[in-house]
Amino acid sequence: MTDRIFIKGLSLHAYHGVLAYEGKVGQSFSIDLELEIDLQDAARSDKVMDTVSYDKVAECATKAFCGKPYKLIEAAAGSVANAVLAAFPRVQAIEVTIHKPHAPIAAIFKDVGVRLKRKRTDPR
């Protein structure tokens, strides 16, 4: 499928990290979401009911990401992917990228993070 909906740069404050202070003071993260979804019906009808609401997707991702602290952003990304797939049956796959711009790395860096992709499984 080539149709996509994306949300880039969703800025959230959360308490994820291995180090104790990360869980105490938290930090800013940026999340990019890319959803695989068939948009043919929405393109014809011009109706929200034939697609997914960006607002609702962002709300779902925020709740999953900020709902509990994770040691690893890999786990936080998996939680976001699973929540979106569970909440929006039209979404066939999701790619979640989490940027951790203030990661505790003793180096100068532009970006660090994780990207994962999850697909809806065929319930056989």
A tleap script that builds the chain and sets N, CA, C and O, in Angstrom:
source leaprc.protein.ff14SB
mol = sequence {
  NMET THR ASP ARG ILE PHE ILE LYS GLY LEU
  SER LEU HIE ALA TYR HIE GLY VAL LEU ALA
  TYR GLU GLY LYS VAL GLY GLN SER PHE SER
  ILE ASP LEU GLU LEU GLU ILE ASP LEU GLN
  ASP ALA ALA ARG SER ASP LYS VAL MET ASP
  THR VAL SER TYR ASP LYS VAL ALA GLU CYS
  ALA THR LYS ALA PHE CYS GLY LYS PRO TYR
  LYS LEU ILE GLU ALA ALA ALA GLY SER VAL
  ALA ASN ALA VAL LEU ALA ALA PHE PRO ARG
  VAL GLN ALA ILE GLU VAL THR ILE HIE LYS
  PRO HIE ALA PRO ILE ALA ALA ILE PHE LYS
  ASP VAL GLY VAL ARG LEU LYS ARG LYS ARG
  THR ASP PRO CARG
}
set mol.1.N position { 0.849 -1.175 0.000 }
set mol.1.CA position { 0.000 0.000 0.000 }
set mol.1.C position { 0.895 1.238 0.000 }
set mol.1.O position { 1.926 1.267 0.672 }
set mol.2.N position { 0.496 2.246 -0.750 }
set mol.2.CA position { 1.320 3.451 -0.830 }
set mol.2.C position { 0.704 4.654 -0.132 }
set mol.2.O position { 1.364 5.685 -0.001 }
set mol.3.N position { -0.540 4.554 0.319 }
set mol.3.CA position { -1.181 5.685 0.979 }
set mol.3.C position { -0.644 5.830 2.401 }
set mol.3.O position { -0.438 4.844 3.108 }
set mol.4.N position { -0.421 7.083 2.802 }
set mol.4.CA position { 0.149 7.355 4.117 }
set mol.4.C position { -0.497 8.583 4.748 }
set mol.4.O position { -0.886 9.523 4.057 }
set mol.5.N position { -0.599 8.556 6.042 }
set mol.5.CA position { -0.884 9.737 6.856 }
set mol.5.C position { 0.319 9.872 7.767 }
set mol.5.O position { 0.799 8.879 8.313 }
set mol.6.N position { 0.813 11.094 7.939 }
set mol.6.CA position { 1.959 11.258 8.825 }
set mol.6.C position { 1.761 12.425 9.780 }
set mol.6.O position { 1.068 13.399 9.486 }
set mol.7.N position { 2.389 12.286 10.916 }
set mol.7.CA position { 2.486 13.342 11.922 }
set mol.7.C position { 3.959 13.406 12.278 }
set mol.7.O position { 4.538 12.414 12.721 }
set mol.8.N position { 4.565 14.563 12.086 }
set mol.8.CA position { 5.998 14.703 12.366 }
set mol.8.C position { 6.223 15.742 13.454 }
set mol.8.O position { 5.585 16.795 13.479 }
set mol.9.N position { 7.139 15.422 14.345 }
set mol.9.CA position { 7.547 16.384 15.359 }
set mol.9.C position { 6.577 16.580 16.505 }
set mol.9.O position { 6.498 17.674 17.064 }
set mol.10.N position { 5.838 15.543 16.867 }
set mol.10.CA position { 4.950 15.624 18.027 }
set mol.10.C position { 5.848 15.734 19.264 }
set mol.10.O position { 6.540 14.780 19.621 }
set mol.11.N position { 5.833 16.886 19.904 }
set mol.11.CA position { 6.722 17.152 21.041 }
set mol.11.C position { 6.031 16.798 22.354 }
set mol.11.O position { 4.944 17.291 22.658 }
set mol.12.N position { 6.684 15.934 23.123 }
set mol.12.CA position { 6.107 15.468 24.383 }
set mol.12.C position { 7.167 15.454 25.480 }
set mol.12.O position { 8.346 15.220 25.215 }
set mol.13.N position { 6.738 15.705 26.701 }
set mol.13.CA position { 7.611 15.592 27.864 }
set mol.13.C position { 7.248 14.293 28.570 }
set mol.13.O position { 6.083 14.054 28.890 }
set mol.14.N position { 8.250 13.460 28.810 }
set mol.14.CA position { 7.989 12.166 29.450 }
set mol.14.C position { 9.170 11.776 30.329 }
set mol.14.O position { 10.198 12.454 30.346 }
set mol.15.N position { 9.011 10.683 31.052 }
set mol.15.CA position { 9.968 10.260 32.066 }
set mol.15.C position { 10.621 8.927 31.720 }
set mol.15.O position { 10.683 8.021 32.551 }
set mol.16.N position { 11.102 8.819 30.501 }
set mol.16.CA position { 11.713 7.579 30.032 }
set mol.16.C position { 13.233 7.666 30.130 }
set mol.16.O position { 13.822 8.714 29.865 }
set mol.17.N position { 13.852 6.571 30.506 }
set mol.17.CA position { 15.303 6.514 30.530 }
set mol.17.C position { 15.808 5.541 31.566 }
set mol.17.O position { 15.106 5.192 32.515 }
set mol.18.N position { 17.031 5.112 31.367 }
set mol.18.CA position { 17.674 4.149 32.247 }
set mol.18.C position { 18.190 4.828 33.517 }
set mol.18.O position { 18.171 4.231 34.593 }
set mol.19.N position { 18.646 6.062 33.391 }
set mol.19.CA position { 19.230 6.761 34.532 }
set mol.19.C position { 18.136 7.310 35.454 }
set mol.19.O position { 17.071 7.728 35.001 }
set mol.20.N position { 18.425 7.296 36.744 }
set mol.20.CA position { 17.433 7.697 37.747 }
set mol.20.C position { 16.899 9.107 37.518 }
set mol.20.O position { 15.698 9.340 37.653 }
set mol.21.N position { 17.778 10.051 37.173 }
set mol.21.CA position { 17.303 11.426 36.999 }
set mol.21.C position { 16.364 11.567 35.798 }
set mol.21.O position { 15.529 12.471 35.777 }
set mol.22.N position { 16.488 10.695 34.809 }
set mol.22.CA position { 15.577 10.758 33.660 }
set mol.22.C position { 14.145 10.443 34.095 }
set mol.22.O position { 13.187 11.022 33.582 }
set mol.23.N position { 14.016 9.535 35.029 }
set mol.23.CA position { 12.705 9.196 35.550 }
set mol.23.C position { 12.170 10.222 36.531 }
set mol.23.O position { 10.971 10.258 36.807 }
set mol.24.N position { 13.047 11.046 37.052 }
set mol.24.CA position { 12.649 12.041 38.043 }
set mol.24.C position { 12.260 13.371 37.409 }
set mol.24.O position { 11.195 13.910 37.711 }
set mol.25.N position { 13.108 13.905 36.537 }
set mol.25.CA position { 12.837 15.224 35.944 }
set mol.25.C position { 12.248 15.129 34.547 }
set mol.25.O position { 11.637 16.081 34.063 }
set mol.26.N position { 12.426 13.994 33.900 }
set mol.26.CA position { 11.913 13.821 32.546 }
set mol.26.C position { 12.694 14.621 31.531 }
set mol.26.O position { 13.699 15.255 31.854 }
set mol.27.N position { 12.221 14.585 30.298 }
set mol.27.CA position { 12.856 15.315 29.207 }
set mol.27.C position { 11.914 15.386 28.022 }
set mol.27.O position { 10.878 14.722 27.987 }
set mol.28.N position { 12.290 16.197 27.061 }
set mol.28.CA position { 11.485 16.357 25.848 }
set mol.28.C position { 11.865 15.288 24.829 }
set mol.28.O position { 13.033 14.936 24.662 }
set mol.29.N position { 10.854 14.799 24.171 }
set mol.29.CA position { 11.015 13.842 23.081 }
set mol.29.C position { 10.250 14.376 21.883 }
set mol.29.O position { 9.334 15.186 22.029 }
set mol.30.N position { 10.628 13.922 20.703 }
set mol.30.CA position { 9.887 14.248 19.493 }
set mol.30.C position { 9.520 12.937 18.808 }
set mol.30.O position { 10.354 12.043 18.661 }
set mol.31.N position { 8.260 12.836 18.394 }
set mol.31.CA position { 7.777 11.592 17.795 }
set mol.31.C position { 7.272 11.860 16.385 }
set mol.31.O position { 6.557 12.831 16.138 }
set mol.32.N position { 7.654 10.991 15.476 }
set mol.32.CA position { 7.132 10.999 14.109 }
set mol.32.C position { 6.328 9.717 13.925 }
set mol.32.O position { 6.766 8.632 14.308 }
set mol.33.N position { 5.154 9.858 13.338 }
set mol.33.CA position { 4.292 8.714 13.060 }
set mol.33.C position { 3.992 8.670 11.574 }
set mol.33.O position { 3.696 9.699 10.966 }
set mol.34.N position { 4.065 7.507 10.997 }
set mol.34.CA position { 3.657 7.323 9.607 }
set mol.34.C position { 2.738 6.118 9.553 }
set mol.34.O position { 3.133 5.003 9.896 }
set mol.35.N position { 1.507 6.354 9.120 }
set mol.35.CA position { 0.482 5.320 9.091 }
set mol.35.C position { 0.233 4.855 7.669 }
set mol.35.O position { 0.041 5.676 6.771 }
set mol.36.N position { 0.233 3.558 7.455 }
set mol.36.CA position { -0.197 3.000 6.178 }
set mol.36.C position { -1.695 2.784 6.264 }
set mol.36.O position { -2.188 2.085 7.149 }
set mol.37.N position { -2.405 3.390 5.340 }
set mol.37.CA position { -3.864 3.337 5.366 }
set mol.37.C position { -4.386 3.536 3.949 }
set mol.37.O position { -3.843 4.337 3.187 }
set mol.38.N position { -5.418 2.820 3.606 }
set mol.38.CA position { -6.051 2.981 2.301 }
set mol.38.C position { -6.902 4.253 2.335 }
set mol.38.O position { -7.884 4.336 3.073 }
set mol.39.N position { -6.513 5.232 1.532 }
set mol.39.CA position { -7.201 6.529 1.530 }
set mol.39.C position { -8.118 6.720 0.321 }
set mol.39.O position { -8.576 7.833 0.063 }
set mol.40.N position { -8.388 5.644 -0.420 }
set mol.40.CA position { -9.250 5.774 -1.611 }
set mol.40.C position { -10.648 6.275 -1.266 }
set mol.40.O position { -11.166 7.176 -1.927 }
set mol.41.N position { -11.258 5.700 -0.240 }
set mol.41.CA position { -12.611 6.119 0.134 }
set mol.41.C position { -12.630 7.577 0.579 }
set mol.41.O position { -13.516 8.335 0.185 }
set mol.42.N position { -11.667 7.970 1.390 }
set mol.42.CA position { -11.607 9.355 1.877 }
set mol.42.C position { -11.363 10.330 0.729 }
set mol.42.O position { -11.915 11.431 0.713 }
set mol.43.N position { -10.540 9.924 -0.224 }
set mol.43.CA position { -10.268 10.794 -1.371 }
set mol.43.C position { -11.520 11.024 -2.207 }
set mol.43.O position { -11.708 12.105 -2.765 }
set mol.44.N position { -12.375 10.010 -2.295 }
set mol.44.CA position { -13.634 10.139 -3.045 }
set mol.44.C position { -14.715 10.881 -2.264 }
set mol.44.O position { -15.419 11.728 -2.813 }
set mol.45.N position { -14.838 10.553 -0.978 }
set mol.45.CA position { -15.981 11.049 -0.212 }
set mol.45.C position { -15.757 12.410 0.444 }
set mol.45.O position { -16.708 13.158 0.666 }
set mol.46.N position { -14.505 12.729 0.753 }
set mol.46.CA position { -14.178 13.958 1.480 }
set mol.46.C position { -14.801 13.942 2.877 }
set mol.46.O position { -15.209 14.984 3.391 }
set mol.47.N position { -14.874 12.746 3.494 }
set mol.47.CA position { -15.466 12.597 4.820 }
set mol.47.C position { -14.463 11.979 5.798 }
set mol.47.O position { -13.767 11.014 5.482 }
set mol.48.N position { -14.415 12.566 6.989 }
set mol.48.CA position { -13.508 12.082 8.029 }
set mol.48.C position { -13.791 10.623 8.380 }
set mol.48.O position { -12.871 9.880 8.720 }
set mol.49.N position { -15.038 10.215 8.303 }
set mol.49.CA position { -15.385 8.839 8.662 }
set mol.49.C position { -14.695 7.804 7.765 }
set mol.49.O position { -14.652 6.622 8.106 }
set mol.50.N position { -14.157 8.239 6.624 }
set mol.50.CA position { -13.477 7.319 5.707 }
set mol.50.C position { -11.960 7.335 5.861 }
set mol.50.O position { -11.240 6.803 5.017 }
set mol.51.N position { -11.480 7.945 6.937 }
set mol.51.CA position { -10.046 7.985 7.208 }
set mol.51.C position { -9.859 7.894 8.719 }
set mol.51.O position { -10.734 7.369 9.408 }
set mol.52.N position { -8.756 8.385 9.248 }
set mol.52.CA position { -8.569 8.502 10.690 }
set mol.52.C position { -8.265 9.961 11.003 }
set mol.52.O position { -7.628 10.655 10.211 }
set mol.53.N position { -8.715 10.410 12.143 }
set mol.53.CA position { -8.507 11.787 12.578 }
set mol.53.C position { -7.079 11.967 13.084 }
set mol.53.O position { -6.638 11.242 13.975 }
set mol.54.N position { -6.361 12.926 12.521 }
set mol.54.CA position { -4.989 13.203 12.986 }
set mol.54.C position { -4.997 13.511 14.475 }
set mol.54.O position { -4.125 13.066 15.221 }
set mol.55.N position { -5.996 14.279 14.894 }
set mol.55.CA position { -6.121 14.669 16.290 }
set mol.55.C position { -6.257 13.447 17.194 }
set mol.55.O position { -5.612 13.367 18.239 }
set mol.56.N position { -7.086 12.508 16.795 }
set mol.56.CA position { -7.307 11.297 17.601 }
set mol.56.C position { -6.055 10.407 17.614 }
set mol.56.O position { -5.741 9.783 18.628 }
set mol.57.N position { -5.352 10.356 16.489 }
set mol.57.CA position { -4.110 9.577 16.431 }
set mol.57.C position { -3.066 10.198 17.366 }
set mol.57.O position { -2.404 9.486 18.121 }
set mol.58.N position { -2.923 11.519 17.313 }
set mol.58.CA position { -1.965 12.211 18.182 }
set mol.58.C position { -2.327 12.010 19.655 }
set mol.58.O position { -1.446 11.807 20.491 }
set mol.59.N position { -3.600 12.065 19.964 }
set mol.59.CA position { -4.063 11.861 21.339 }
set mol.59.C position { -3.750 10.436 21.810 }
set mol.59.O position { -3.284 10.239 22.933 }
set mol.60.N position { -4.000 9.471 20.971 }
set mol.60.CA position { -3.729 8.066 21.293 }
set mol.60.C position { -2.231 7.844 21.509 }
set mol.60.O position { -1.828 7.195 22.474 }
set mol.61.N position { -1.415 8.382 20.611 }
set mol.61.CA position { 0.040 8.230 20.726 }
set mol.61.C position { 0.561 8.899 21.994 }
set mol.61.O position { 1.436 8.360 22.671 }
set mol.62.N position { 0.028 10.060 22.308 }
set mol.62.CA position { 0.446 10.782 23.513 }
set mol.62.C position { 0.123 9.981 24.770 }
set mol.62.O position { 0.962 9.855 25.662 }
set mol.63.N position { -1.083 9.444 24.839 }
set mol.63.CA position { -1.469 8.643 26.006 }
set mol.63.C position { -0.568 7.416 26.152 }
set mol.63.O position { -0.143 7.085 27.259 }
set mol.64.N position { -0.281 6.753 25.055 }
set mol.64.CA position { 0.563 5.552 25.110 }
set mol.64.C position { 1.998 5.904 25.504 }
set mol.64.O position { 2.628 5.180 26.274 }
set mol.65.N position { 2.506 7.004 24.981 }
set mol.65.CA position { 3.898 7.391 25.236 }
set mol.65.C position { 4.093 7.938 26.649 }
set mol.65.O position { 5.091 7.639 27.305 }
set mol.66.N position { 3.155 8.725 27.104 }
set mol.66.CA position { 3.285 9.402 28.405 }
set mol.66.C position { 2.581 8.672 29.542 }
set mol.66.O position { 2.694 9.080 30.698 }
set mol.67.N position { 1.869 7.617 29.237 }
set mol.67.CA position { 1.055 6.935 30.231 }
set mol.67.C position { 1.824 6.259 31.341 }
set mol.67.O position { 1.304 6.097 32.445 }
set mol.68.N position { 3.046 5.863 31.072 }
set mol.68.CA position { 3.882 5.241 32.094 }
set mol.68.C position { 5.340 5.430 31.706 }
set mol.68.O position { 5.656 5.584 30.526 }
set mol.69.N position { 6.234 5.419 32.696 }
set mol.69.CA position { 7.653 5.572 32.372 }
set mol.69.C position { 8.247 4.261 31.852 }
set mol.69.O position { 7.933 3.177 32.344 }
set mol.70.N position { 9.096 4.388 30.863 }
set mol.70.CA position { 9.810 3.237 30.314 }
set mol.70.C position { 11.301 3.453 30.487 }
set mol.70.O position { 11.776 4.587 30.413 }
set mol.71.N position { 12.030 2.401 30.713 }
set mol.71.CA position { 13.497 2.491 30.741 }
set mol.71.C position { 14.009 2.739 29.317 }
set mol.71.O position { 14.917 3.542 29.103 }
set mol.72.N position { 13.410 2.036 28.349 }
set mol.72.CA position { 13.883 2.092 26.959 }
set mol.72.C position { 12.868 2.774 26.061 }
set mol.72.O position { 11.665 2.534 26.170 }
set mol.73.N position { 13.364 3.627 25.172 }
set mol.73.CA position { 12.440 4.250 24.217 }
set mol.73.C position { 11.975 3.224 23.186 }
set mol.73.O position { 10.976 3.447 22.503 }
set mol.74.N position { 12.678 2.121 23.067 }
set mol.74.CA position { 12.208 1.035 22.219 }
set mol.74.C position { 10.855 0.530 22.726 }
set mol.74.O position { 9.938 0.286 21.942 }
set mol.75.N position { 10.746 0.380 24.038 }
set mol.75.CA position { 9.495 -0.087 24.644 }
set mol.75.C position { 8.402 0.968 24.499 }
set mol.75.O position { 7.249 0.637 24.224 }
set mol.76.N position { 8.763 2.234 24.682 }
set mol.76.CA position { 7.786 3.318 24.522 }
set mol.76.C position { 7.275 3.366 23.080 }
set mol.76.O position { 6.082 3.569 22.856 }
set mol.77.N position { 8.153 3.183 22.115 }
set mol.77.CA position { 7.752 3.183 20.697 }
set mol.77.C position { 6.827 2.004 20.407 }
set mol.77.O position { 5.846 2.150 19.678 }
set mol.78.N position { 7.131 0.849 20.969 }
set mol.78.CA position { 6.268 -0.318 20.792 }
set mol.78.C position { 4.885 -0.092 21.376 }
set mol.78.O position { 3.886 -0.522 20.801 }
set mol.79.N position { 4.825 0.575 22.508 }
set mol.79.CA position { 3.540 0.890 23.130 }
set mol.79.C position { 2.713 1.813 22.243 }
set mol.79.O position { 1.505 1.624 22.100 }
set mol.80.N position { 3.360 2.807 21.652 }
set mol.80.CA position { 2.663 3.734 20.742 }
set mol.80.C position { 2.125 2.971 19.536 }
set mol.80.O position { 0.958 3.123 19.177 }
set mol.81.N position { 2.966 2.154 18.912 }
set mol.81.CA position { 2.549 1.404 17.729 }
set mol.81.C position { 1.370 0.489 18.045 }
set mol.81.O position { 0.392 0.449 17.298 }
set mol.82.N position { 1.460 -0.235 19.138 }
set mol.82.CA position { 0.381 -1.155 19.512 }
set mol.82.C position { -0.915 -0.415 19.813 }
set mol.82.O position { -1.994 -0.876 19.440 }
set mol.83.N position { -0.818 0.722 20.482 }
set mol.83.CA position { -2.019 1.496 20.831 }
set mol.83.C position { -2.719 2.028 19.586 }
set mol.83.O position { -3.945 1.967 19.489 }
set mol.84.N position { -1.954 2.545 18.638 }
set mol.84.CA position { -2.552 3.090 17.412 }
set mol.84.C position { -3.199 1.976 16.593 }
set mol.84.O position { -4.311 2.138 16.091 }
set mol.85.N position { -2.514 0.859 16.461 }
set mol.85.CA position { -3.099 -0.256 15.706 }
set mol.85.C position { -4.373 -0.766 16.376 }
set mol.85.O position { -5.327 -1.135 15.692 }
set mol.86.N position { -4.395 -0.788 17.703 }
set mol.86.CA position { -5.580 -1.267 18.423 }
set mol.86.C position { -6.746 -0.293 18.298 }
set mol.86.O position { -7.901 -0.712 18.223 }
set mol.87.N position { -6.453 0.989 18.275 }
set mol.87.CA position { -7.513 2.001 18.278 }
set mol.87.C position { -8.076 2.319 16.895 }
set mol.87.O position { -9.208 2.792 16.781 }
set mol.88.N position { -7.302 2.067 15.852 }
set mol.88.CA position { -7.712 2.486 14.510 }
set mol.88.C position { -7.623 1.312 13.529 }
set mol.88.O position { -6.573 1.087 12.928 }
set mol.89.N position { -8.708 0.572 13.366 }
set mol.89.CA position { -8.697 -0.616 12.505 }
set mol.89.C position { -8.343 -0.330 11.046 }
set mol.89.O position { -7.885 -1.232 10.344 }
set mol.90.N position { -8.543 0.886 10.580 }
set mol.90.CA position { -8.202 1.226 9.183 }
set mol.90.C position { -6.688 1.259 8.952 }
set mol.90.O position { -6.231 1.089 7.822 }
set mol.91.N position { -5.914 1.476 10.009 }
set mol.91.CA position { -4.454 1.562 9.885 }
set mol.91.C position { -3.896 0.149 9.705 }
set mol.91.O position { -4.100 -0.724 10.548 }
set mol.92.N position { -3.197 -0.056 8.603 }
set mol.92.CA position { -2.642 -1.377 8.304 }
set mol.92.C position { -1.243 -1.573 8.877 }
set mol.92.O position { -0.845 -2.692 9.201 }
set mol.93.N position { -0.503 -0.474 8.997 }
set mol.93.CA position { 0.849 -0.531 9.562 }
set mol.93.C position { 1.199 0.852 10.074 }
set mol.93.O position { 0.610 1.854 9.669 }
set mol.94.N position { 2.167 0.884 10.972 }
set mol.94.CA position { 2.616 2.154 11.534 }
set mol.94.C position { 4.128 2.121 11.698 }
set mol.94.O position { 4.709 1.107 12.085 }
set mol.95.N position { 4.738 3.236 11.398 }
set mol.95.CA position { 6.154 3.432 11.683 }
set mol.95.C position { 6.246 4.532 12.731 }
set mol.95.O position { 5.705 5.623 12.546 }
set mol.96.N position { 6.927 4.245 13.823 }
set mol.96.CA position { 7.090 5.191 14.923 }
set mol.96.C position { 8.575 5.510 15.044 }
set mol.96.O position { 9.407 4.610 15.164 }
set mol.97.N position { 8.897 6.800 15.010 }
set mol.97.CA position { 10.266 7.249 15.239 }
set mol.97.C position { 10.257 8.121 16.480 }
set mol.97.O position { 9.481 9.072 16.579 }
set mol.98.N position { 11.116 7.794 17.416 }
set mol.98.CA position { 11.242 8.598 18.619 }
set mol.98.C position { 12.635 9.205 18.632 }
set mol.98.O position { 13.646 8.508 18.555 }
set mol.99.N position { 12.653 10.524 18.732 }
set mol.99.CA position { 13.907 11.275 18.825 }
set mol.99.C position { 14.114 11.656 20.293 }
set mol.99.O position { 13.201 12.162 20.945 }
set mol.100.N position { 15.304 11.410 20.796 }
set mol.100.CA position { 15.644 11.748 22.184 }
set mol.100.C position { 16.800 12.752 22.141 }
set mol.100.O position { 17.963 12.375 22.291 }
set mol.101.N position { 16.473 14.030 21.935 }
set mol.101.CA position { 17.520 15.025 21.686 }
set mol.101.C position { 18.416 15.332 22.878 }
set mol.101.O position { 19.481 15.925 22.710 }
set mol.102.N position { 18.004 14.940 24.074 }
set mol.102.CA position { 18.823 15.216 25.260 }
set mol.102.C position { 19.294 13.924 25.911 }
set mol.102.O position { 19.424 13.835 27.132 }
set mol.103.N position { 19.545 12.932 25.079 }
set mol.103.CA position { 20.023 11.648 25.599 }
set mol.103.C position { 21.346 11.851 26.340 }
set mol.103.O position { 22.181 12.651 25.917 }
set mol.104.N position { 21.533 11.129 27.439 }
set mol.104.CA position { 22.759 11.287 28.218 }
set mol.104.C position { 23.947 10.576 27.565 }
set mol.104.O position { 24.374 9.504 27.996 }
set mol.105.N position { 24.458 11.203 26.525 }
set mol.105.CA position { 25.597 10.664 25.780 }
set mol.105.C position { 26.738 11.666 25.917 }
set mol.105.O position { 26.544 12.865 25.716 }
set mol.106.N position { 27.903 11.187 26.251 }
set mol.106.CA position { 29.061 12.063 26.424 }
set mol.106.C position { 29.683 12.378 25.064 }
set mol.106.O position { 30.836 12.042 24.793 }
set mol.107.N position { 28.894 13.028 24.227 }
set mol.107.CA position { 29.354 13.389 22.886 }
set mol.107.C position { 28.425 14.460 22.338 }
set mol.107.O position { 27.315 14.656 22.833 }
set mol.108.N position { 28.894 15.139 21.321 }
set mol.108.CA position { 28.035 16.090 20.615 }
set mol.108.C position { 27.369 15.310 19.490 }
set mol.108.O position { 28.043 14.646 18.702 }
set mol.109.N position { 26.049 15.391 19.420 }
set mol.109.CA position { 25.324 14.653 18.395 }
set mol.109.C position { 24.139 15.467 17.923 }
set mol.109.O position { 23.638 16.343 18.628 }
set mol.110.N position { 23.706 15.162 16.726 }
set mol.110.CA position { 22.567 15.866 16.150 }
set mol.110.C position { 21.248 15.222 16.561 }
set mol.110.O position { 20.284 15.920 16.873 }
set mol.111.N position { 21.207 13.906 16.560 }
set mol.111.CA position { 19.963 13.201 16.849 }
set mol.111.C position { 20.281 11.791 17.305 }
set mol.111.O position { 21.288 11.205 16.907 }
set mol.112.N position { 19.421 11.264 18.136 }
set mol.112.CA position { 19.508 9.869 18.552 }
set mol.112.C position { 18.076 9.403 18.789 }
set mol.112.O position { 17.222 10.178 19.222 }
set mol.113.N position { 17.830 8.151 18.506 }
set mol.113.CA position { 16.474 7.661 18.708 }
set mol.113.C position { 16.292 6.263 18.170 }
set mol.113.O position { 17.252 5.551 17.875 }
set mol.114.N position { 15.024 5.887 18.050 }
set mol.114.CA position { 14.681 4.578 17.512 }
set mol.114.C position { 13.569 4.735 16.482 }
set mol.114.O position { 12.798 5.694 16.513 }
set mol.115.N position { 13.508 3.785 15.586 }
set mol.115.CA position { 12.421 3.717 14.611 }
set mol.115.C position { 12.001 2.261 14.522 }
set mol.115.O position { 12.824 1.361 14.364 }
set mol.116.N position { 10.693 2.058 14.629 }
set mol.116.CA position { 10.190 0.699 14.460 }
set mol.116.C position { 8.927 0.722 13.614 }
set mol.116.O position { 8.221 1.728 13.535 }
set mol.117.N position { 8.667 -0.407 12.992 }
set mol.117.CA position { 7.477 -0.543 12.160 }
set mol.117.C position { 6.725 -1.776 12.618 }
set mol.117.O position { 7.306 -2.839 12.838 }
set mol.118.N position { 5.421 -1.609 12.755 }
set mol.118.CA position { 4.556 -2.728 13.118 }
set mol.118.C position { 3.420 -2.805 12.114 }
set mol.118.O position { 2.883 -1.786 11.680 }
set mol.119.N position { 3.061 -4.038 11.749 }
set mol.119.CA position { 1.961 -4.270 10.824 }
set mol.119.C position { 0.860 -5.012 11.536 }
set mol.119.O position { 1.094 -5.795 12.456 }
set mol.120.N position { -0.357 -4.743 11.081 }
set mol.120.CA position { -1.500 -5.465 11.605 }
set mol.120.C position { -1.325 -6.945 11.231 }
set mol.120.O position { -0.998 -7.270 10.090 }
set mol.121.N position { -1.541 -7.810 12.182 }
set mol.121.CA position { -1.400 -9.242 11.889 }
set mol.121.C position { -2.736 -9.805 11.434 }
set mol.121.O position { -3.800 -9.354 11.860 }
set mol.122.N position { -2.659 -10.769 10.585 }
set mol.122.CA position { -3.843 -11.444 10.085 }
set mol.122.C position { -4.342 -12.397 11.163 }
set mol.122.O position { -3.627 -13.335 11.515 }
set mol.123.N position { -5.550 -12.192 11.703 }
set mol.123.CA position { -6.024 -13.018 12.812 }
set mol.123.C position { -6.475 -14.412 12.373 }
set mol.123.O position { -7.673 -14.671 12.262 }
set mol.124.N position { -5.531 -15.295 12.128 }
set mol.124.CA position { -5.845 -16.672 11.720 }
set mol.124.C position { -5.768 -17.604 12.871 }
set mol.124.O position { -6.002 -18.802 12.712 }
savepdb mol mol.pdb
quit
